[in-house]
Amino acid sequence: MPFALIPDGYKLQKVTKLQKEAVDKFYSSKNIDSFLDGQASGELVKAVAIVVTPIVLAALAKQVDLPDFNVTDFIDKQLEKLPGLDLSSLGQFNL
């Protein structure tokens, strides 16, 4: 029979399936809120911005026709200059 450590002042009681789902949903939303308020969410936003921005700029560059300036080559050259940036795990994107 499994046991759990329960703080003083709390008691165990049976709950219905709907009550259990409500409690699970409540704590799930609490976990999401605490993640978004934490430091990791800022790092996630930075990582997504680094990966998505060049892709979006390349897609926009394909739409604009500039005769003397190739934006996709410019972006590729700038990405090569960033130290420690390795996007090889993302695969090849063809726009």
N, C-alpha and C positions, 0 to 999 in steps of 0.2 A: 504494500500500500504506500503510495507516494505521500511525502510530507512536505510542507513549505514553512518557512519562517514567517510568522505574522506578527506585525508590531502590536504593542498593547493598545487597546481601544478599538481594534478592528475585530470583526467576527465573520466567520464563513457562513454563507447561506446559499441555498439553491436559487438559481435564477432560471427564467424561461429562455428559450432559444432567441426570442426577439430581444430580451434584455441583454443577453450575451453579445448579440450582434451590435446593439447600440453602444455598449461599452467598448467593444473592439473598434468600432468606427470612431468613437471619441478619441481613444488613444492613438489611433492611426493618424488622425488629423493633428493631434498634439505633436507627434513625431515629425510630421511634415513641416509644421510651423517652426519647431525648434531647429530643424535642418536649415530652413530658409533664413532664419535669424542668425545662424552661426557663421563662422569664418569659412567653412567649406563651400558654402553657396557662392561666395565672392570668387573663390578660386575656380569654381565651375563656370561662372559667367565669363571669366577671363579666358579660360580654355576654349569655350564655345566661340567667343569673339575672335580668337586667334585663328581658329579653324574655319569658321563660316565667312568671315569678312573677305578673305581673298577669293573664295568661291563666288560670292555675290558680286564682287568687283569685276571678276573675270566674265561673269554672265552679262553684266551691264556693259562691259567693254565690247562684247560681241555685238551688242545692239547699236552702239554708237560707232560710226565710221569716221575715223580720223586718218587722213592720208599719210601723215609723216610720223605718227606716234602709235606704237603697238603697246597697248596697256597690259595685255596678258604677259608679254615678255618682260615688261617693266616690273610687274608684280612678282613674277618668278625670280627675277634678279634680286629684288628686295628680300624675298623670303630666304634666298640662299645666304644672304648676309647675316641673318639672325643666328647668333650662336646657340647651339643646343636645341634648335628646333628641328625635329624629325617628324615629318608627316607621312613617312613611307608606310606606316601601319594603316593609314586610311585608304590606301589603294590608289588607283589611277582615276582621275575625273576627266571626262571629256565633255566639254560644253559645246 
